[in-house]
Amino acid sequence: MIEQRPRPVLIDARMLFHTGIGNFLRNVLLRRPQDVPAEDLEILVSNQVGMEWAAKHLPGAKIRLWSAPIYGVRSQLLAARSFWGASSPLLWVPHYNVPLAWRGPLLTTVHDAIPLALPELFSPLARLYAKLEYWAVARKSRRVLCNSNFTVGEFIRYTGCEASKVEGRLLGLDPWWFEGTRSSSAARTDPPYIVFVGNVRPLKNLANLILAFRQLRARRRVELKIVGNEKGFISGAGEGSRLRDLDCEGVHFTGYLSNDELRATLDNAEILVMPSLYEGFGLPSIEGMARGCLVAVSDIPVFREVCGPHASYFDQKDPTSIARVLEDLLDIPQAEKTERRQRALEAARAMTWDAIAQLHWREIHRLMPRAASSIPET
């Protein structure tokens, strides 16, 4: 039996269909340039769906099923024992969960520094594990790529990583976000509604949003739609236990929505709101811009970088501030709303996946072992 040559690039794609990181990962892989042949790639996926996607979009790549946990001691043991042995291809990990035993060249993507910036949101064990992983990323990676300049700064600040190793580009939107966009002057629903896209986690600051909405609803007819996982709210687990006791009249959980359903929900919303305490990027903000929503977000550095003048900003820790900004947006004359929506739409159109994909493939091409690339398959 003739053993196949090792592939010079190993990509951990186990999160291929996770929300957020999965979207990023698929968009980067779909933009593979010709100077990195698919035959030079080995793709690790966690399930059959991932195998089918990789086989369809990366023909010629070697695809391997590996369903180890994303985090934890077991994942680290399996990585050290099962996968990464004598050969040393370039490993790209699109998250901070790098294998601690890895000895070859490493490229890592960091999307945020939440466990380091807000450690109080994590258990002591999770804090320790995350701190160890971020330390490994900073010390072992040849390059660290990030989804915003804000995340670049945060990663350097909390890990002490050499600044010359870290670089960032903004995320983007798929072209289908702009298909069938409603006229920026089109009427919305009556009563109007505000939409939040995310999940029930303390980081998303839903408690203050609901307190703000309660103030707003006392003064006018308006509704709030929360798009995403409602499990914690309904069960009372975690952050849901805080929210369950609040007066939530006029608040509607949609649960999971398909892409088409999400676009339709945004099309008819007056405002998209993101009261996050912290984000590495905050993709729903530009999704709202793309579908003609007025956008209201926390006054945190990353939203200033991503949204610029196309959003209204509030103090995320003050429900009264949130309510005031939301009400001000609802009261804007229609002509001004139309103008704002049009400017935001054009800004969103300029945000594509090309820049961050090109950055990743440039570094993969630069770091991949050249000798392995030239060995013919047998």
C-alpha positions in Angstrom: 0.0 0.0 0.0 1.4 3.4 -1.1 0.8 6.1 1.5 -0.5 9.4 0.2 1.6 12.4 0.6 0.8 14.7 3.5 -1.1 17.8 2.5 0.8 21.0 3.2 -2.2 22.9 4.6 -4.5 21.5 7.3 -7.7 23.4 8.0 -9.8 22.9 11.1 -13.3 23.3 9.7 -15.2 21.6 12.5 -17.2 24.9 13.0 -18.2 25.1 9.4 -21.9 25.4 10.2 -21.7 27.2 13.5 -23.4 30.6 13.6 -20.9 33.4 13.0 -17.6 31.6 12.7 -19.2 29.1 10.3 -20.4 31.9 8.1 -16.9 33.4 8.1 -15.2 30.1 7.4 -17.5 29.2 4.5 -16.9 32.6 2.9 -13.2 32.4 3.2 -13.0 28.8 1.8 -15.3 29.7 -1.1 -12.7 32.4 -2.1 -9.7 30.1 -2.4 -7.3 31.5 -5.0 -5.6 29.5 -7.7 -2.2 29.8 -6.1 -3.4 27.5 -3.3 -4.6 24.4 -5.1 -7.4 22.4 -3.4 -5.1 19.4 -3.7 -2.8 21.0 -1.1 -5.6 21.2 1.5 -6.7 18.7 4.1 -10.1 19.8 5.6 -11.2 18.5 9.1 -15.0 18.5 9.5 -17.2 17.3 12.3 -20.1 15.6 10.4 -21.4 14.3 7.1 -22.9 17.6 6.2 -19.5 19.2 6.4 -18.0 16.4 4.3 -20.6 17.0 1.6 -20.1 20.7 1.6 -16.3 20.4 1.4 -16.4 17.8 -1.3 -18.7 20.1 -3.4 -16.9 23.3 -3.0 -13.3 22.1 -2.6 -12.9 19.2 -5.1 -9.5 17.7 -4.9 -9.0 18.5 -1.2 -8.6 15.6 1.3 -11.5 15.6 3.7 -11.3 14.0 7.0 -14.1 13.4 9.5 -13.1 14.4 13.1 -15.9 15.0 15.6 -13.8 15.9 18.6 -15.2 18.6 20.9 -14.5 22.2 20.0 -13.2 23.0 23.5 -11.9 21.1 26.5 -9.3 18.7 27.8 -10.7 15.8 25.7 -10.4 17.8 22.5 -6.7 18.6 23.4 -5.9 15.0 24.1 -7.5 13.8 20.9 -5.7 16.4 18.9 -2.3 15.5 20.4 -2.8 11.7 20.1 -4.9 11.2 16.9 -4.2 13.8 14.3 -1.0 15.8 14.4 2.0 13.6 14.3 5.3 13.6 12.5 4.5 15.7 9.5 4.3 19.4 10.0 1.8 21.1 7.6 0.5 24.5 8.1 -2.5 24.4 10.4 -5.1 27.1 10.1 -7.5 27.3 13.1 -10.4 29.8 12.5 -11.0 30.3 16.3 -8.8 30.6 19.4 -9.2 26.8 20.2 -5.7 25.9 19.0 -4.2 22.4 19.8 -1.8 23.1 22.6 0.5 20.2 21.5 0.9 21.5 17.9 4.5 22.0 17.0 4.2 23.0 13.3 3.5 26.3 11.7 0.2 27.8 12.9 -2.2 30.4 11.6 -5.0 31.5 13.9 -8.1 33.7 13.4 -9.3 35.5 16.5 -12.9 36.9 16.4 -13.0 38.6 19.8 -11.3 38.6 23.2 -14.5 38.2 25.3 -13.2 35.6 27.8 -10.3 38.0 28.6 -12.2 41.2 28.5 -15.3 40.0 30.5 -14.0 37.1 32.6 -16.9 37.5 35.0 -19.2 36.0 32.4 -17.4 32.6 32.5 -16.9 30.0 35.1 -13.4 29.8 36.8 -12.6 26.7 34.8 -13.7 28.2 31.5 -11.7 31.4 32.3 -8.6 29.3 33.0 -9.0 27.3 29.8 -9.6 30.4 27.6 -6.6 32.2 29.1 -4.4 29.2 28.3 -5.7 29.0 24.8 -5.2 32.7 24.1 -1.7 32.5 25.5 -1.0 29.6 23.1 -2.4 31.6 20.2 -0.1 34.5 21.0 3.0 32.4 21.5 2.6 29.6 18.9 1.0 31.4 15.9 3.1 32.6 13.1 0.3 35.0 12.3 -2.9 36.0 14.1 -5.7 37.4 11.9 -8.7 39.3 13.3 -12.1 40.5 12.1 -11.7 44.2 13.1 -9.0 46.6 14.2 -10.7 46.7 17.5 -10.1 43.0 18.0 -6.5 43.4 16.9 -6.0 45.9 19.7 -7.8 43.8 22.3 -5.8 40.7 21.4 -2.5 42.5 21.7 -3.6 44.3 24.9 -4.7 41.1 26.8 -2.1 38.6 25.5 1.0 40.8 25.0 1.4 39.3 21.5 3.9 41.0 19.2 1.9 43.6 17.2 3.8 42.7 14.0 2.2 39.2 14.1 -1.4 40.5 14.2 -3.5 42.0 11.4 -7.2 42.6 10.8 -9.8 43.1 8.2 -13.5 43.7 8.5 -16.1 41.0 7.8 -18.6 41.4 5.0 -22.0 40.4 3.7 -23.0 37.8 1.1 -24.5 39.2 -2.1 -27.9 37.7 -1.4 -28.3 40.2 1.4 -28.9 42.8 -1.2 -31.3 40.8 -3.4 -34.8 42.2 -3.5 -34.0 45.0 -1.0 -37.1 47.0 -0.3 -37.2 50.7 -1.2 -35.7 52.8 1.5 -38.9 54.8 1.5 -41.3 51.8 1.8 -43.7 51.8 4.6 -43.1 49.5 7.5 -45.7 47.6 9.6 -48.3 49.1 12.0 -47.6 49.1 14.8 -43.8 49.5 14.1 -41.4 47.0 15.5 -37.8 47.0 16.6 -35.7 43.9 16.0 -32.8 42.3 17.9 -30.8 39.5 16.3 -28.8 37.3 18.6 -29.2 34.9 21.5 -29.9 34.9 25.2 -26.5 35.5 26.7 -25.5 38.1 29.3 -23.1 39.6 26.8 -26.0 40.6 24.6 -27.5 42.8 27.4 -31.1 41.8 26.7 -32.2 42.7 30.2 -31.4 46.3 29.7 -33.0 46.2 26.3 -36.2 44.9 27.7 -36.2 47.5 30.5 -35.7 50.2 27.9 -38.4 48.7 25.7 -40.8 48.8 28.7 -40.2 52.6 29.1 -40.7 53.1 25.4 -43.9 51.0 25.2 -45.4 53.1 28.0 -45.3 56.1 25.7 -46.2 54.6 22.3 -47.4 51.7 20.3 -44.3 49.6 19.4 -43.2 46.0 19.5 -39.9 44.2 19.9 -38.9 41.1 18.0 -36.1 39.0 19.3 -34.6 36.7 16.6 -32.6 33.8 17.8 -32.5 31.1 20.3 -35.1 31.6 23.0 -34.3 28.4 25.0 -32.6 30.2 27.9 -35.5 32.7 28.2 -38.2 30.0 28.2 -36.4 27.6 30.5 -35.1 30.2 32.9 -31.5 28.9 32.5 -28.6 31.3 32.8 -29.4 34.8 31.5 -33.0 33.7 30.9 -33.6 33.5 34.7 -33.1 37.3 34.8 -35.2 38.1 31.8 -38.1 35.8 32.8 -39.2 38.1 35.6 -39.3 41.2 33.6 -42.5 42.6 32.1 -42.2 41.5 28.5 -45.5 42.5 27.0 -45.0 43.4 23.4 -41.9 41.3 23.2 -42.0 38.4 20.7 -39.4 35.6 20.2 -39.3 34.4 16.7 -36.9 31.5 17.3 -34.6 30.5 14.5 -35.3 32.1 11.2 -34.1 31.0 7.7 -32.2 33.5 5.6 -35.3 34.4 3.7 -37.3 34.8 6.9 -34.6 36.9 8.5 -34.4 39.2 5.5 -38.2 39.6 5.5 -38.2 40.4 9.2 -35.5 43.1 8.8 -37.3 44.5 5.7 -40.4 45.3 7.8 -38.5 46.5 10.9 -38.1 50.2 11.7 -35.0 49.7 13.8 -32.3 47.0 14.4 -30.9 47.3 17.9 -27.7 45.8 19.3 -27.2 46.7 23.0 -24.2 44.4 23.4 -21.7 44.9 26.2 -18.9 43.7 23.9 -18.5 42.4 20.4 -15.6 41.4 18.1 -17.6 42.7 15.1 -21.4 42.6 15.4 -22.4 41.3 12.0 -26.2 41.9 12.5 -25.5 45.6 12.6 -24.5 45.7 8.9 -27.2 43.1 8.0 -29.7 45.6 9.3 -28.1 48.4 7.2 -28.3 46.1 4.2 -32.0 45.6 4.6 -33.0 49.2 5.2 -33.3 49.3 9.0 -32.3 52.3 11.1 -29.6 51.0 13.3 -29.1 51.7 17.1 -26.1 50.2 18.8 -24.1 50.3 22.0 -21.5 53.1 22.1 -18.5 50.7 22.1 -15.4 51.1 19.9 -16.1 48.2 17.6 -19.5 49.6 16.5 -17.9 52.9 15.9 -15.4 51.1 13.6 -18.0 48.9 11.8 -21.1 51.2 11.6 -19.5 54.7 11.6 -22.0 57.5 11.0 -24.7 55.1 9.9 -25.8 54.1 13.4 -27.2 55.9 16.4 -25.4 55.2 19.7 -26.5 54.8 23.3 -25.1 54.0 26.7 -25.7 50.2 26.8 -25.7 50.2 30.6 -28.5 52.7 30.9 -32.0 51.6 29.8 -33.2 55.2 29.7 -30.4 56.1 27.2 -31.4 53.1 25.0 -35.1 54.1 25.2 -34.4 57.7 24.3 -32.3 56.8 21.2 -34.9 54.3 20.0 -37.7 56.9 20.4 -35.7 59.5 18.6 -35.2 57.2 15.7 -38.9 56.4 15.5 -39.7 60.2 15.5 -37.4 61.1 12.6 -39.4 62.5 9.6 -39.9 60.0 6.8 -37.7 61.9 4.3 -34.8 61.8 6.7 -35.3 58.1 7.4 -35.2 57.4 3.7 -32.0 59.3 3.3 -30.4 57.6 6.3 -31.4 54.2 5.0 -30.0 54.8 1.6 -26.6 56.0 2.9 -26.4 53.0 5.2 -27.3 50.6 2.4 -24.5 52.0 0.2 -22.0 51.6 3.1 -23.1 48.0 3.6 -22.7 47.2 -0.1 -19.0 48.2 0.2 -18.5 45.6 3.0 -17.7 42.3 1.2 -15.9 39.1 2.3 -13.1 39.7 -0.3 -10.7 41.6 1.9 -10.6 39.3 4.9 -10.6 36.2 2.6 -7.7 37.6 0.6 -5.8 38.3 3.8 -6.2 34.7 5.0 -5.3 33.1 1.7 -2.3 35.4 1.4 -1.0 34.2 4.7 -1.8 30.5 4.0 0.1 30.8 0.7 3.1 32.5 2.4 3.3 30.1 5.4 2.5 26.7 3.7 5.5 24.4 3.4 6.8 24.7 -0.2 8.5 21.3 -0.4 5.4 19.4 0.4 3.4 21.3 -2.2 5.7 20.0 -5.0 5.5 16.3 -4.1 3.2 14.5 -6.6 0.3 12.4 -5.4 0.8 8.7 -5.8 
